[in-house]
Amino acid sequence: MTEKKDERKMEKKENHGGYRKGGMRTMPFIFSSEICERLAIEGFTSNTLSYLTLQLHMPLTKAANTITNFRGTSSLTPLLGAFIADAFAGRFWTITVASIIYLIGLASLTVSAALPKLRPPPCHGNEVCQEANSSQLSILYVSLLLTAIGSGGIRPCVVAFGADQFDETKAKQKTTTSNYFNWYYFCMGLSSLVAVTVIVYIQETIGWGWGLGIPSIFMFISIITFIIAYPIYRHSDPSGSPFTRLIQVMVAAFRKRKLPMVSDPNLLYENEELDASISITGKLFHSKQLRCLDKAAILIEEEKVGSLQTPNLWRLSTVHRVEELKSMIRMLPIWASGILLATVFAQASTFSQQQARTMDRHLSHSFRIPPGSMSIFATITTLITLFLYNRVITPVARRFTGLNRGISLLHRMGIGFTISVFATFIAGFIEIKRKHVASIHGLTDEPHSTIPISFGWLVPQYVIHGLAEAFVNIGQIEFLYDQAPESMRSMAAALYWIAMSMGYYFSTILVTMVNMCTKGSWLQDNLNKGKLEYYYWLITLLQVLNLIYYLFCAKFYSWKPIQHHQKGVDSEAAVELAGRD
C-alpha cells in the first residue's frame, strides 16, 4: 500500500497541470546555465596565464599556481552547493541563486579587466614590468572567489537535476539517462570549444573587457531561460542533510560496537515508512561488506518502537541508511584515482600553454592561433570520441557484452587512465625537441623570441588528453551518479569536482615541491633553460602508479545492491536487482 501511495503521489506531482513533466524537452533550459558557466570559466581559465603574465605581470610559477588554486577552489565549492541542494533548498533553487552569484563575480571580473586603473601600466621592450599591486590583485581574487562560489552551486546540481528529469523505474528512460551523461559532456565540450576559439580570440585581439563581457551577457540570458522553464521540470524535494544521516549511522554503529553480530541479516531493523522519502526509486538491501556498520541496525529490546513512532536515529539506523554509508565508502577508492588526472589536465592550461607561446603558431600568413586556444585540439578530440562512442563503440560493444552501456563504467575509466599515461610521456620528448630547436638557433637565452618550430608538435599531447577525457571524466561522473544513493546524488556529483579540486591543489603542491627540490632549475620563467621534460616524466611515473592502484580497486569493487520499484508492475514482482551496466 505504501509503494502504491508513493507512486500515485509521484505521478500526481509529475502530471500536475495536465501534462507530464521532465524528459528531453527540459534539456535546453537546464544545459543553458552550465553551458554559459563553462563558456565563461573556460574562456577565462584557458587564457588566464596570458592575462596574469602579460596584463598583471605575474611571474610564471606564481601565475601557474594562481590558476590551479582558482580551479581547485571552484572545484571544491560544489561540496557546499550539493549539501545545500540535498538538505535544504533543492537543486532548482540552488542552481538559480548560484548562477546569480556567478554572474556578479563575472561582471566584476569584466570591470577589472576593462578599466586600465585596475591593472598595472603596460611595459614595452626589455623594460622591467611593474607587477599588479595588492589592491588590483584583491579585486581579481574577490571576483574569482564569487565565480568559484557560483560554480559550486551550478556544477553538482545541473548534472543531477538533468538526470532527475528521467524516470529510472522505466526501462526506456533508464537507457536515456545513460545517454544523457554522454550528451551532457558533449554540450560542455562544445561550449569549451567556443570558449577557447571565439572567446580567447576576442580577448587576444579586441580586449579582455569584451572577452569577459560577452560571456556575462550569455550568463544573464541563461538565468532567465532556466527560471522560465520552472513549470516543466521534475523536482525532487530535499530529503534532509545527507551528512547527518551518514554521521548518525557511524555514531549508532560505534555505540553498539560491542554487541555480537546477528546470525541472520533479516533480523536487522528496516522501516519503509521512515525511508520512503530517500528511497523513491528503490531501496538498498543488505550487503556483506563493512559488516561492522551493520551493528547500527541491530534492534535491542529497549529500542523497540511502535510502527508509527520514529526511532532515535543516533542509536538505531535502518538497513537502507546503513547501506547508504556503505555505498559512499565503497566509491571512495575508485573516486580517489581520478585526483591525479586533474593534475595532468592542469598542465595543459599552464606549462603546455607557455610552451605554445614560444613556438610558431601561424595558421596563415596573417593569423596566429592564441596560446590559450591550444586546448581546442583536446576538446575537438573529446567531441569526436563522444560521437563515435555513442554511435559506434556502444552498439558494437553491446553485442558482445550484453550491457546497455556497451562496456562497464569501470572498464571505461580504466581505458581512459591508460591513455592518459601517454600524454605526459610524449610531452616530455616534445619539450626536448622544442629546446633543441631553440638551441641550434641561438635562442636559449631569449625566452620571448619565437622559436622556428611549429605549434603542431604540441598537438599530439592535447589529442591524447582529449581522448582520455572522453573515457575517464564521463565514466567517473556516471559512476558516481549511478552508485551513489538516490538522495545523495548532488553530493556524488560534487565528489567529481572535489577530485578535480584536489588534483589542481596537488598540482600546486607538486610545482612548489619540484621548485624547492630542484632550486628552480626544472621550472623556470625561461623554459628554454629549464627541465620541463623531467617534470612531465615525473607526472608520467605518478600516473603509472595511479593506474596500478585503480586496477586493484576496480577488481575488488562491489556494486551497489539496489532493488528498483518498477511502475505499472505488481508490487510482488516489482523488484529489479541493479546490474553492472
ZIFEN-V170135 format. One line per field, one symbol per residue. psi: psi as a letter, one per 40 degrees, with the letter a starting at -180 (. if undefined). burial: 1 if it has 9 or more other ideal C-beta (glycine too) atoms within 8 Angstrom, else 0. Layout:
psi = ???
burial = ???
This chain:
psi = ddddddddddddddeheeihiaadeeddddddddddddddddddddeddddddddefiiddddddddddddddeeddddddddddddcdiddddddddddddddddddddddddhdeeiiiiiibeihhhihidddddddddddddddddddddddddddddddehheehdddddddddddddddddddddddddecdddddddddidddddddddddddddddddddeddeihhhihfihddddddddddddddfdeiiiidhdeeihigdddedeefdeiihihieifededddehhideehiideihiheedhiiddddddddddddddddddeeddddddddddecdddddddeihfhdadehhhideededdddddddddddddddddddddddddeideciidddddddddddddddddddddddddddddddeefedegdeihhghieddeddddddddddddddddddddddddeiidefdddddddddddddddddddddddddddddefeddgidgddeafddddddddddddddddddddddddehhihgihhhhieihddefhhhhae.
burial = 00100110011001100000110001101111111111111111111111111011110111111111111111111110111111100111011111111111111111111100011100100000000100011011011111111111111111111111110111001111111111111111111111111011111100111111111101111110110010011110011101011101111110010000010000011101001111100111111001001111111000100000001010111111111111110110111011111111111111111111011110000000111111111111111011111100111111001010111111011111101110111111111111101110001100100010101011111111111111111111111110111111111111111111111111110111011001000111001101111111111101110110111011001001111111100000010001000
